[in-house]
Amino acid sequence: MEYALSEHMTYKKLLRCALPCILMMVSISVYSVVDGFFVANFAGKAKFAAVNLIWPYIMILGSLGFMMGTGGSALVAKKFGEGKVEEGNRCFSNCVFFSILLGVASTLASVFLMPQISRFLGADEEMLPHCVIYGIIMVSGITAFNLQNLFQAFFTAAEKARLGFIVTLTAGVVNILLDAILIVGCDLHVIGAGIGTVAGQLVGAVIPIIYFARKNPSLLRLRFAPFHFRDIGKMAANGSSEFATNISAAVVSMLINSALMTYYGQDGVGAYGAISYVWMIFAACFIGYNVAVAPRISYALGALNHKELHNLYVKSMVVLLGFGLFQFIFAEAMTVPISFAFGGGDPGFMELTRHASAIYSITYLFLGFNMFGSAFFTALNNGLVSIFLSLTRLAFFEVLCVILLPKAIGGEGVWWSVPLAEGLGTILNLSVMFFFRHRYHYGKEKEADGLR
């Protein structure tokens, strides 16, 4: 059976194979945005701010699934490239069952501590009860959230990206319908938002388990296999940059929320929440592209196909530049509609959201290169470089900018901190990718062809 990841990629083929993954990731972001839309317009600013305040913590826990999925799919695709199909399936199965254990442990560690977690994140007395109830519902479904994130990567490794999109779309429809019924129809507000999200995540977790556990046309098979902790450690270490990225992003969000509470109060947190929803959709395009191209990079690495590594690297740079320019222009044009959609009819809040969105849109010129840099080295099974890029950009550049810029120019500095940090991150990512071009042979085409 010929494995399609070995196919040479033209621009047309690359975009065609990336489209289902992009749509899969965007659909997840869209139904998260729908959560925010319903809460903002039918529950009020305090509850909308509460949902956005607790969300970074949920993302930290859910990033365990991203960690195992990205690290695991890279190792599995490399095994397939080496012709070791049985070993690849053993790694896949270990990855799934270990992620289930991580999810259960995360729930047990969080559900009873939610009041303390909410206070630590900056909830005031008005927001606290909403943070607690929404947080408890969300952490109760964290195992499903982890698995949903994990299978997004493995659907691509299994050459079933379209099926992954269908599963994700189904999960999103379930979430949106329940939001409409529970938030609007039943007046359950944050409770309804939490239940709708968890229900969608269950759909996104259970269907892939059933599919991969049964006989299917892909190479991937889910079966009971003894834990090989060395392989689990490799997968976790290789995907640790994605885990570190999500933790760092969550910490940055917490710092931004804290600064915004100081300068703007609940309006600032709400405006940042609206911007974050748009950011999730745009970032999902880059994540989806990375999910699509990463197994092909890993396969080419395992097969020693240096010419294809060069091809994927160069074409990715061009595609990401085009994506970034389009997103910047589109985001600038959408500042008013964004402020209207989440403004709840409050003129002051709408103007703050519009102004902040106009500044934040600069981020999208740089975001694609930064996200690809980390994903690229994860696909090359170099987790150390990947985590260095992620941590430097988020845990150093962004944290430093969020802390220092507001002190220098006041509340306006909060909005400028992320665009500045992403610009610095792009300089770093491009420099590191240039530095490693000879080691992994994705440099000049003649060089790559000669090393084939």
C-alpha positions as a LaTeX table, in Angstrom:
\begin{tabular}{lrrr}
\hline
Residue & $x$ (\AA) & $y$ (\AA) & $z$ (\AA) \\
\hline
Met1 & 0.00 & 0.00 & 0.00 \\
Glu2 & 1.56 & 3.30 & $-1.12$ \\
Tyr3 & 1.56 & 5.97 & 1.56 \\
Ala4 & 0.36 & 9.25 & 0.06 \\
Leu5 & 2.57 & 11.37 & 2.33 \\
Ser6 & 5.42 & 10.47 & $-0.02$ \\
Glu7 & 3.76 & 12.43 & $-2.87$ \\
His8 & 5.66 & 15.45 & $-4.23$ \\
Met9 & 3.83 & 18.64 & $-3.31$ \\
Thr10 & 3.03 & 21.41 & $-5.78$ \\
Tyr11 & 1.33 & 24.58 & $-4.53$ \\
Lys12 & $-2.02$ & 23.27 & $-5.74$ \\
Lys13 & $-1.60$ & 19.90 & $-4.04$ \\
Leu14 & $-0.29$ & 21.49 & $-0.86$ \\
Leu15 & $-3.23$ & 23.85 & $-0.52$ \\
Arg16 & $-5.68$ & 21.10 & $-1.45$ \\
Cys17 & $-4.39$ & 18.78 & 1.26 \\
Ala18 & $-4.17$ & 21.64 & 3.78 \\
Leu19 & $-7.72$ & 22.90 & 3.19 \\
Pro20 & $-9.54$ & 20.15 & 5.14 \\
Cys21 & $-7.17$ & 20.61 & 8.09 \\
Ile22 & $-7.62$ & 24.39 & 7.99 \\
Leu23 & $-11.40$ & 24.00 & 7.87 \\
Met24 & $-11.21$ & 21.49 & 10.72 \\
Met25 & $-9.31$ & 23.89 & 12.96 \\
Val26 & $-11.35$ & 26.92 & 11.92 \\
Ser27 & $-14.61$ & 25.13 & 12.69 \\
Ile28 & $-13.39$ & 24.46 & 16.25 \\
Ser29 & $-12.54$ & 28.14 & 16.63 \\
Val30 & $-15.85$ & 29.24 & 15.14 \\
Tyr31 & $-17.94$ & 27.35 & 17.65 \\
Ser32 & $-15.81$ & 28.80 & 20.43 \\
Val33 & $-16.60$ & 32.23 & 18.98 \\
Val34 & $-20.30$ & 31.33 & 18.92 \\
Asp35 & $-20.05$ & 30.56 & 22.66 \\
Gly36 & $-18.71$ & 34.05 & 23.21 \\
Phe37 & $-21.32$ & 35.65 & 20.94 \\
Phe38 & $-24.23$ & 34.05 & 22.77 \\
Val39 & $-22.83$ & 34.84 & 26.22 \\
Ala40 & $-21.92$ & 38.45 & 25.29 \\
Asn41 & $-25.31$ & 39.22 & 23.78 \\
Phe42 & $-27.65$ & 37.18 & 26.01 \\
Ala43 & $-25.90$ & 36.98 & 29.39 \\
Gly44 & $-24.12$ & 40.32 & 29.89 \\
Lys45 & $-20.60$ & 41.73 & 30.23 \\
Ala46 & $-19.81$ & 40.20 & 33.63 \\
Lys47 & $-20.51$ & 36.65 & 32.46 \\
Phe48 & $-18.75$ & 37.26 & 29.15 \\
Ala49 & $-15.69$ & 38.52 & 31.02 \\
Ala50 & $-15.89$ & 35.53 & 33.40 \\
Val51 & $-15.85$ & 33.03 & 30.52 \\
Asn52 & $-12.83$ & 34.77 & 28.96 \\
Leu53 & $-11.04$ & 34.96 & 32.31 \\
Ile54 & $-11.24$ & 31.19 & 32.95 \\
Trp55 & $-10.62$ & 30.12 & 29.34 \\
Pro56 & $-6.78$ & 30.39 & 29.44 \\
Tyr57 & $-6.70$ & 27.80 & 32.25 \\
Ile58 & $-8.86$ & 25.43 & 30.21 \\
Met59 & $-6.48$ & 25.86 & 27.29 \\
Ile60 & $-3.52$ & 24.92 & 29.49 \\
Leu61 & $-5.18$ & 21.60 & 30.34 \\
Gly62 & $-6.33$ & 21.02 & 26.76 \\
Ser63 & $-2.82$ & 21.65 & 25.46 \\
Leu64 & $-1.83$ & 18.24 & 26.83 \\
Gly65 & $-3.78$ & 16.80 & 23.91 \\
Phe66 & $-1.99$ & 19.10 & 21.47 \\
Met67 & 1.33 & 18.01 & 22.99 \\
Met68 & 0.66 & 14.29 & 22.56 \\
Gly69 & $-1.01$ & 14.74 & 19.17 \\
Thr70 & 1.70 & 16.82 & 17.50 \\
Gly71 & 4.58 & 14.93 & 19.09 \\
Gly72 & 2.92 & 11.57 & 18.55 \\
Ser73 & 1.90 & 12.12 & 14.93 \\
Ala74 & 5.42 & 13.29 & 14.06 \\
Leu75 & 6.93 & 10.11 & 15.52 \\
Val76 & 4.30 & 7.87 & 13.93 \\
Ala77 & 4.74 & 9.47 & 10.48 \\
Lys78 & 8.51 & 9.08 & 10.81 \\
Lys79 & 8.03 & 5.39 & 11.67 \\
Phe80 & 5.81 & 4.95 & 8.63 \\
Gly81 & 8.45 & 6.69 & 6.48 \\
Glu82 & 10.98 & 4.14 & 7.78 \\
Gly83 & 8.57 & 1.30 & 6.91 \\
Lys84 & 7.89 & 0.43 & 10.60 \\
Val85 & 4.09 & 0.30 & 10.49 \\
Glu86 & 3.59 & $-1.93$ & 13.56 \\
Glu87 & 5.83 & 0.28 & 15.69 \\
Gly88 & 3.93 & 3.31 & 14.45 \\
Asn89 & 0.60 & 1.84 & 15.50 \\
Arg90 & 1.97 & 0.90 & 18.90 \\
Cys91 & 3.07 & 4.51 & 19.40 \\
Phe92 & $-0.35$ & 5.74 & 18.26 \\
Ser93 & $-2.19$ & 3.51 & 20.74 \\
Asn94 & 0.14 & 4.44 & 23.59 \\
Cys95 & $-0.42$ & 8.09 & 22.75 \\
Val96 & $-4.22$ & 7.80 & 22.93 \\
Phe97 & $-4.42$ & 5.87 & 26.18 \\
Phe98 & $-1.78$ & 7.98 & 27.91 \\
Ser99 & $-3.72$ & 11.11 & 26.92 \\
Ile100 & $-6.83$ & 9.66 & 28.56 \\
Leu101 & $-4.88$ & 9.21 & 31.80 \\
Leu102 & $-3.62$ & 12.79 & 31.60 \\
Gly103 & $-7.16$ & 14.07 & 31.09 \\
Val104 & $-8.58$ & 12.20 & 34.08 \\
Ala105 & $-5.73$ & 13.40 & 36.30 \\
Ser106 & $-6.29$ & 17.01 & 35.13 \\
Thr107 & $-9.97$ & 16.85 & 36.01 \\
Leu108 & $-9.36$ & 15.43 & 39.48 \\
Ala109 & $-6.71$ & 18.05 & 40.20 \\
Ser110 & $-8.86$ & 20.99 & 39.07 \\
Val111 & $-12.52$ & 20.48 & 39.86 \\
Phe112 & $-12.25$ & 21.03 & 43.61 \\
Leu113 & $-9.83$ & 23.94 & 43.31 \\
Met114 & $-11.85$ & 26.03 & 40.85 \\
Pro115 & $-12.76$ & 28.83 & 43.35 \\
Gln116 & $-9.08$ & 29.32 & 44.20 \\
Ile117 & $-8.08$ & 29.12 & 40.53 \\
Ser118 & $-10.71$ & 31.72 & 39.61 \\
Arg119 & $-9.51$ & 34.14 & 42.27 \\
Phe120 & $-5.91$ & 33.62 & 41.20 \\
Leu121 & $-6.88$ & 34.53 & 37.63 \\
Gly122 & $-8.27$ & 37.84 & 38.86 \\
Ala123 & $-12.04$ & 37.24 & 39.19 \\
Asp124 & $-13.82$ & 39.91 & 41.21 \\
Glu125 & $-16.83$ & 39.11 & 43.42 \\
Glu126 & $-19.31$ & 39.68 & 40.60 \\
Met127 & $-17.47$ & 37.39 & 38.19 \\
Leu128 & $-16.40$ & 34.67 & 40.68 \\
Pro129 & $-19.54$ & 32.46 & 40.75 \\
His130 & $-19.74$ & 32.48 & 36.95 \\
Cys131 & $-16.04$ & 31.57 & 36.64 \\
Val132 & $-16.43$ & 28.69 & 39.09 \\
Ile133 & $-19.46$ & 27.04 & 37.52 \\
Tyr134 & $-18.17$ & 27.44 & 33.96 \\
Gly135 & $-14.73$ & 26.20 & 34.99 \\
Ile136 & $-16.08$ & 23.09 & 36.76 \\
Ile137 & $-18.16$ & 22.10 & 33.74 \\
Met138 & $-15.24$ & 22.64 & 31.37 \\
Val139 & $-12.64$ & 20.70 & 33.38 \\
Ser140 & $-15.12$ & 17.83 & 33.73 \\
Gly141 & $-14.84$ & 17.38 & 29.97 \\
Ile142 & $-11.10$ & 17.89 & 29.69 \\
Thr143 & $-10.40$ & 14.24 & 28.73 \\
Ala144 & $-12.65$ & 14.62 & 25.69 \\
Phe145 & $-11.01$ & 17.98 & 24.92 \\
Asn146 & $-7.57$ & 16.37 & 25.01 \\
Leu147 & $-8.62$ & 13.55 & 22.70 \\
Gln148 & $-10.30$ & 15.93 & 20.27 \\
Asn149 & $-7.08$ & 17.95 & 20.05 \\
Leu150 & $-4.99$ & 14.78 & 19.69 \\
Phe151 & $-7.05$ & 13.26 & 16.88 \\
Gln152 & $-6.84$ & 16.45 & 14.82 \\
Ala153 & $-3.18$ & 15.66 & 14.21 \\
Phe154 & $-3.66$ & 11.91 & 13.72 \\
Phe155 & $-6.43$ & 12.27 & 11.14 \\
Thr156 & $-3.83$ & 13.98 & 8.94 \\
Ala157 & $-1.21$ & 11.31 & 9.64 \\
Ala158 & $-3.84$ & 8.72 & 8.65 \\
Glu159 & $-4.52$ & 10.63 & 5.40 \\
Lys160 & $-8.10$ & 11.23 & 6.56 \\
Ala161 & $-8.12$ & 15.01 & 6.93 \\
Arg162 & $-11.55$ & 15.28 & 5.28 \\
Leu163 & $-13.02$ & 12.83 & 7.77 \\
Gly164 & $-11.40$ & 14.86 & 10.55 \\
Phe165 & $-13.12$ & 17.96 & 9.22 \\
Ile166 & $-16.50$ & 16.20 & 9.10 \\
Val167 & $-16.10$ & 15.00 & 12.69 \\
Thr168 & $-15.07$ & 18.46 & 13.87 \\
Leu169 & $-17.92$ & 20.10 & 11.96 \\
Thr170 & $-20.40$ & 17.70 & 13.54 \\
Ala171 & $-19.01$ & 18.51 & 16.99 \\
Gly172 & $-19.31$ & 22.21 & 16.24 \\
Val173 & $-22.93$ & 21.93 & 15.09 \\
Val174 & $-23.78$ & 20.08 & 18.32 \\
Asn175 & $-22.11$ & 22.84 & 20.34 \\
Ile176 & $-23.86$ & 25.67 & 18.48 \\
Leu177 & $-27.30$ & 24.07 & 18.66 \\
Leu178 & $-26.96$ & 23.44 & 22.39 \\
Asp179 & $-25.73$ & 27.03 & 22.90 \\
Ala180 & $-28.85$ & 28.35 & 21.20 \\
Ile181 & $-31.13$ & 26.03 & 23.17 \\
Leu182 & $-29.50$ & 26.32 & 26.59 \\
Ile183 & $-28.22$ & 29.93 & 26.63 \\
Val184 & $-31.07$ & 31.62 & 24.76 \\
Gly185 & $-34.00$ & 29.21 & 25.10 \\
Cys186 & $-33.40$ & 27.96 & 28.64 \\
Asp187 & $-31.63$ & 31.08 & 30.00 \\
Leu188 & $-28.75$ & 28.97 & 31.42 \\
His189 & $-26.02$ & 31.44 & 30.36 \\
Val190 & $-22.52$ & 30.20 & 31.34 \\
Ile191 & $-23.90$ & 26.79 & 32.37 \\
Gly192 & $-25.38$ & 26.35 & 28.91 \\
Ala193 & $-22.15$ & 27.51 & 27.25 \\
Gly194 & $-20.14$ & 24.96 & 29.24 \\
Ile195 & $-22.51$ & 22.07 & 28.58 \\
Gly196 & $-22.65$ & 22.87 & 24.86 \\
Thr197 & $-18.86$ & 22.97 & 24.58 \\
Val198 & $-18.31$ & 19.70 & 26.47 \\
Ala199 & $-20.99$ & 17.93 & 24.41 \\
Gly200 & $-19.24$ & 18.99 & 21.21 \\
Gln201 & $-15.91$ & 17.80 & 22.56 \\
Leu202 & $-17.38$ & 14.39 & 23.38 \\
Val203 & $-18.50$ & 14.03 & 19.77 \\
Gly204 & $-15.00$ & 15.01 & 18.60 \\
Ala205 & $-13.42$ & 12.38 & 20.88 \\
Val206 & $-15.74$ & 9.37 & 20.67 \\
Ile207 & $-16.20$ & 9.16 & 16.89 \\
Pro208 & $-12.41$ & 8.94 & 16.18 \\
Ile209 & $-11.97$ & 6.28 & 18.87 \\
Ile210 & $-14.66$ & 4.15 & 17.23 \\
Tyr211 & $-13.19$ & 4.76 & 13.77 \\
Phe212 & $-9.59$ & 3.88 & 14.59 \\
Ala213 & $-10.54$ & 0.93 & 16.83 \\
Arg214 & $-12.37$ & $-0.72$ & 13.93 \\
Lys215 & $-10.95$ & $-1.95$ & 10.66 \\
Asn216 & $-10.46$ & 1.12 & 8.47 \\
Pro217 & $-8.70$ & 2.00 & 5.19 \\
Ser218 & $-5.91$ & 3.97 & 6.90 \\
Leu219 & $-2.63$ & 2.60 & 8.26 \\
Leu220 & $-3.52$ & 3.66 & 11.81 \\
Arg221 & $-5.06$ & 1.10 & 14.16 \\
Leu222 & $-6.04$ & 1.70 & 17.77 \\
Arg223 & $-5.39$ & $-1.39$ & 19.88 \\
Phe224 & $-4.47$ & $-2.32$ & 23.40 \\
Ala225 & $-0.69$ & $-2.33$ & 23.72 \\
Pro226 & 1.64 & $-2.26$ & 26.73 \\
Phe227 & 2.95 & 1.18 & 27.55 \\
His228 & 6.41 & 1.80 & 26.12 \\
Phe229 & 7.40 & 4.72 & 28.29 \\
Arg230 & 10.45 & 5.49 & 26.18 \\
Asp231 & 8.22 & 6.13 & 23.15 \\
Ile232 & 5.71 & 8.03 & 25.29 \\
Gly233 & 8.56 & 10.18 & 26.58 \\
Lys234 & 9.73 & 10.86 & 23.01 \\
Met235 & 6.25 & 11.87 & 21.92 \\
Ala236 & 5.73 & 14.10 & 24.94 \\
Ala237 & 9.17 & 15.69 & 24.60 \\
Asn238 & 8.74 & 16.25 & 20.86 \\
Gly239 & 5.33 & 17.84 & 21.39 \\
Ser240 & 6.41 & 19.78 & 24.46 \\
Ser241 & 6.79 & 22.96 & 22.40 \\
Glu242 & 3.05 & 22.91 & 21.66 \\
Phe243 & 2.37 & 22.38 & 25.36 \\
Ala244 & 4.77 & 25.17 & 26.28 \\
Thr245 & 3.21 & 27.39 & 23.60 \\
Asn246 & $-0.27$ & 26.95 & 25.03 \\
Ile247 & 0.89 & 27.43 & 28.62 \\
Ser248 & 2.86 & 30.52 & 27.69 \\
Ala249 & $-0.05$ & 31.89 & 25.66 \\
Ala250 & $-2.37$ & 31.27 & 28.61 \\
Val251 & 0.03 & 33.02 & 30.99 \\
Val252 & 0.28 & 35.97 & 28.59 \\
Ser253 & $-3.52$ & 36.10 & 28.43 \\
Met254 & $-3.69$ & 36.11 & 32.21 \\
Leu255 & $-1.17$ & 38.96 & 32.40 \\
Ile256 & $-3.04$ & 40.91 & 29.74 \\
Asn257 & $-6.36$ & 40.38 & 31.53 \\
Ser258 & $-4.80$ & 41.54 & 34.78 \\
Ala259 & $-3.39$ & 44.68 & 33.14 \\
Leu260 & $-6.69$ & 45.38 & 31.39 \\
Met261 & $-8.61$ & 45.06 & 34.67 \\
Thr262 & $-6.25$ & 47.74 & 36.05 \\
Tyr263 & $-6.60$ & 50.18 & 33.14 \\
Tyr264 & $-10.06$ & 49.46 & 31.72 \\
Gly265 & $-11.94$ & 47.13 & 34.12 \\
Gln266 & $-14.41$ & 44.56 & 32.76 \\
Asp267 & $-14.63$ & 46.45 & 29.45 \\
Gly268 & $-10.95$ & 45.81 & 28.79 \\
Val269 & $-11.24$ & 42.07 & 29.53 \\
Gly270 & $-14.35$ & 41.87 & 27.35 \\
Ala271 & $-12.66$ & 43.70 & 24.46 \\
Tyr272 & $-9.64$ & 41.42 & 24.68 \\
Gly273 & $-12.01$ & 38.44 & 24.72 \\
Ala274 & $-13.61$ & 39.62 & 21.47 \\
Ile275 & $-10.16$ & 40.08 & 19.90 \\
Ser276 & $-9.10$ & 36.64 & 21.14 \\
Tyr277 & $-12.03$ & 34.98 & 19.41 \\
Val278 & $-10.98$ & 36.52 & 16.11 \\
Trp279 & $-7.36$ & 35.58 & 16.83 \\
Met280 & $-8.46$ & 31.96 & 17.36 \\
Ile281 & $-10.02$ & 31.82 & 13.90 \\
Phe282 & $-6.99$ & 33.35 & 12.18 \\
Ala283 & $-4.51$ & 31.28 & 14.20 \\
Ala284 & $-6.56$ & 28.18 & 13.34 \\
Cys285 & $-5.70$ & 28.73 & 9.66 \\
Phe286 & $-2.00$ & 28.51 & 10.49 \\
Ile287 & $-2.50$ & 25.61 & 12.90 \\
Gly288 & $-4.49$ & 23.74 & 10.27 \\
Tyr289 & $-1.78$ & 24.31 & 7.68 \\
Asn290 & 0.88 & 23.10 & 10.11 \\
Val291 & $-1.18$ & 20.02 & 11.00 \\
Ala292 & $-1.44$ & 19.21 & 7.28 \\
Val293 & 2.19 & 19.73 & 6.34 \\
Ala294 & 3.92 & 18.36 & 9.49 \\
Pro295 & 3.38 & 14.62 & 8.76 \\
Arg296 & 4.74 & 15.16 & 5.25 \\
Ile297 & 7.85 & 16.80 & 6.67 \\
Ser298 & 8.27 & 13.94 & 9.16 \\
Tyr299 & 7.76 & 11.33 & 6.44 \\
Ala300 & 10.31 & 13.00 & 4.16 \\
Leu301 & 12.75 & 13.09 & 7.09 \\
Gly302 & 12.30 & 9.36 & 7.76 \\
Ala303 & 12.58 & 8.53 & 4.05 \\
Leu304 & 15.71 & 10.75 & 3.68 \\
Asn305 & 13.94 & 12.68 & 0.93 \\
His306 & 15.86 & 15.93 & 1.32 \\
Lys307 & 14.62 & 17.37 & $-1.95$ \\
Glu308 & 11.02 & 17.17 & $-0.73$ \\
Leu309 & 12.01 & 18.70 & 2.61 \\
His310 & 13.38 & 21.69 & 0.71 \\
Asn311 & 10.24 & 21.82 & $-1.43$ \\
Leu312 & 7.92 & 21.83 & 1.60 \\
Tyr313 & 10.00 & 24.43 & 3.41 \\
Val314 & 10.13 & 26.93 & 0.52 \\
Lys315 & 6.49 & 26.56 & $-0.46$ \\
Ser316 & 5.42 & 26.93 & 3.17 \\
Met317 & 7.27 & 30.24 & 3.48 \\
Val318 & 5.44 & 31.59 & 0.43 \\
Val319 & 2.03 & 30.30 & 1.57 \\
Leu320 & 2.46 & 31.75 & 5.06 \\
Leu321 & 3.43 & 35.15 & 3.68 \\
Gly322 & 0.27 & 35.21 & 1.56 \\
Phe323 & $-1.91$ & 34.09 & 4.49 \\
Gly324 & $-0.44$ & 36.76 & 6.74 \\
Leu325 & $-0.98$ & 39.63 & 4.31 \\
Phe326 & $-4.56$ & 38.57 & 3.63 \\
Gln327 & $-5.39$ & 38.22 & 7.34 \\
Phe328 & $-3.91$ & 41.63 & 8.18 \\
Ile329 & $-5.98$ & 43.39 & 5.50 \\
Phe330 & $-9.12$ & 41.47 & 6.39 \\
Ala331 & $-8.72$ & 42.08 & 10.14 \\
Glu332 & $-8.33$ & 45.82 & 9.57 \\
Ala333 & $-11.52$ & 45.84 & 7.52 \\
Met334 & $-13.43$ & 43.89 & 10.19 \\
Thr335 & $-12.72$ & 46.06 & 13.23 \\
Val336 & $-16.16$ & 47.70 & 13.22 \\
Pro337 & $-18.15$ & 44.48 & 12.64 \\
Ile338 & $-16.18$ & 42.78 & 15.43 \\
Ser339 & $-16.95$ & 45.56 & 17.89 \\
Phe340 & $-20.63$ & 45.45 & 16.89 \\
Ala341 & $-20.90$ & 41.65 & 17.22 \\
Phe342 & $-19.55$ & 41.53 & 20.77 \\
Gly343 & $-20.42$ & 45.03 & 21.97 \\
Gly344 & $-23.84$ & 44.19 & 23.37 \\
Gly345 & $-25.03$ & 47.68 & 22.38 \\
Asp346 & $-22.57$ & 49.52 & 24.68 \\
Pro347 & $-20.99$ & 52.41 & 22.66 \\
Gly348 & $-17.95$ & 52.80 & 24.94 \\
Phe349 & $-17.21$ & 49.09 & 24.89 \\
Met350 & $-17.66$ & 48.94 & 21.11 \\
Glu351 & $-15.23$ & 51.82 & 20.52 \\
Leu352 & $-12.61$ & 50.26 & 22.80 \\
Thr353 & $-12.96$ & 46.93 & 20.98 \\
Arg354 & $-12.68$ & 48.62 & 17.56 \\
His355 & $-9.55$ & 50.56 & 18.54 \\
Ala356 & $-7.85$ & 47.55 & 20.11 \\
Ser357 & $-8.71$ & 45.32 & 17.12 \\
Ala358 & $-7.09$ & 47.78 & 14.70 \\
Ile359 & $-3.81$ & 47.60 & 16.64 \\
Tyr360 & $-3.94$ & 43.84 & 17.22 \\
Ser361 & $-4.41$ & 43.07 & 13.51 \\
Ile362 & $-0.70$ & 43.82 & 12.95 \\
Thr363 & $-0.03$ & 40.53 & 14.76 \\
Tyr364 & $-1.25$ & 38.50 & 11.79 \\
Leu365 & 1.64 & 39.64 & 9.60 \\
Phe366 & 4.01 & 37.66 & 11.84 \\
Leu367 & 1.90 & 34.93 & 13.44 \\
Gly368 & 2.14 & 32.35 & 10.65 \\
Phe369 & 5.95 & 32.31 & 10.53 \\
Asn370 & 6.15 & 31.98 & 14.32 \\
Met371 & 3.68 & 29.11 & 14.53 \\
Phe372 & 5.28 & 27.31 & 11.59 \\
Gly373 & 8.80 & 27.63 & 13.01 \\
Ser374 & 7.88 & 25.67 & 16.12 \\
Ala375 & 5.78 & 23.13 & 14.19 \\
Phe376 & 8.55 & 22.68 & 11.61 \\
Phe377 & 11.11 & 21.55 & 14.18 \\
Thr378 & 8.54 & 19.37 & 15.93 \\
Ala379 & 7.97 & 17.65 & 12.58 \\
Leu380 & 11.76 & 17.25 & 12.27 \\
Asn381 & 11.61 & 15.50 & 15.67 \\
Asn382 & 13.74 & 18.23 & 17.25 \\
Gly383 & 11.63 & 19.13 & 20.24 \\
Leu384 & 14.45 & 21.09 & 21.89 \\
Val385 & 14.66 & 23.74 & 19.15 \\
Ser386 & 10.89 & 23.81 & 18.86 \\
Ile387 & 10.37 & 24.51 & 22.56 \\
Phe388 & 13.17 & 27.12 & 22.50 \\
Leu389 & 11.37 & 29.03 & 19.77 \\
Ser390 & 8.02 & 28.81 & 21.53 \\
Leu391 & 9.26 & 29.78 & 24.96 \\
Thr392 & 11.45 & 32.63 & 23.73 \\
Arg393 & 8.63 & 34.16 & 21.73 \\
Leu394 & 5.87 & 33.74 & 24.32 \\
Ala395 & 7.46 & 33.35 & 27.74 \\
Phe396 & 10.13 & 35.99 & 27.09 \\
Phe397 & 9.17 & 38.45 & 24.33 \\
Glu398 & 5.44 & 38.62 & 25.05 \\
Val399 & 5.69 & 38.54 & 28.84 \\
Leu400 & 8.37 & 41.24 & 28.75 \\
Cys401 & 6.33 & 43.43 & 26.41 \\
Val402 & 3.12 & 42.98 & 28.42 \\
Ile403 & 4.91 & 43.99 & 31.62 \\
Leu404 & 7.04 & 46.88 & 30.30 \\
Leu405 & 4.95 & 48.62 & 27.61 \\
Pro406 & 1.99 & 49.51 & 29.88 \\
Lys407 & 4.44 & 51.01 & 32.36 \\
Ala408 & 5.92 & 53.13 & 29.59 \\
Ile409 & 2.78 & 54.31 & 27.76 \\
Gly410 & $-0.15$ & 53.24 & 29.95 \\
Gly411 & $-3.13$ & 51.15 & 28.89 \\
Glu412 & $-2.34$ & 51.62 & 25.19 \\
Gly413 & 0.80 & 49.56 & 25.77 \\
Val414 & $-1.27$ & 46.46 & 26.55 \\
Trp415 & $-2.69$ & 46.43 & 23.02 \\
Trp416 & 0.72 & 47.02 & 21.38 \\
Ser417 & 2.57 & 44.38 & 23.43 \\
Val418 & 1.57 & 41.32 & 21.37 \\
Pro419 & 2.23 & 42.80 & 17.88 \\
Leu420 & 5.69 & 43.93 & 19.02 \\
Ala421 & 6.50 & 40.55 & 20.58 \\
Glu422 & 5.31 & 38.65 & 17.47 \\
Gly423 & 7.52 & 40.83 & 15.28 \\
Leu424 & 10.56 & 39.98 & 17.42 \\
Gly425 & 9.52 & 36.33 & 17.33 \\
Thr426 & 9.50 & 36.31 & 13.53 \\
Ile427 & 13.08 & 37.61 & 13.42 \\
Leu428 & 14.11 & 34.80 & 15.78 \\
Asn429 & 12.21 & 32.03 & 13.94 \\
Leu430 & 13.53 & 32.94 & 10.50 \\
Ser431 & 17.07 & 33.19 & 11.86 \\
Val432 & 16.91 & 29.73 & 13.50 \\
Met433 & 15.39 & 28.10 & 10.42 \\
Phe434 & 18.19 & 29.60 & 8.33 \\
Phe435 & 20.81 & 28.34 & 10.81 \\
Phe436 & 19.60 & 24.70 & 10.67 \\
Arg437 & 19.13 & 24.52 & 6.89 \\
His438 & 22.30 & 22.42 & 6.33 \\
Arg439 & 21.74 & 20.03 & 9.23 \\
Tyr440 & 18.34 & 18.92 & 7.91 \\
His441 & 19.12 & 19.52 & 4.22 \\
Tyr442 & 16.18 & 21.79 & 3.44 \\
Gly443 & 18.51 & 24.52 & 2.16 \\
Lys444 & 19.28 & 25.12 & $-1.51$ \\
Glu445 & 17.58 & 22.78 & $-3.97$ \\
Lys446 & 20.82 & 21.61 & $-5.61$ \\
Glu447 & 22.29 & 20.82 & $-2.21$ \\
Ala448 & 19.17 & 18.94 & $-1.12$ \\
Asp449 & 19.07 & 16.98 & $-4.37$ \\
Gly450 & 22.71 & 16.03 & $-4.04$ \\
Leu451 & 22.21 & 14.70 & $-0.54$ \\
Arg452 & 19.20 & 12.60 & $-1.58$ \\
\hline
\end{tabular}
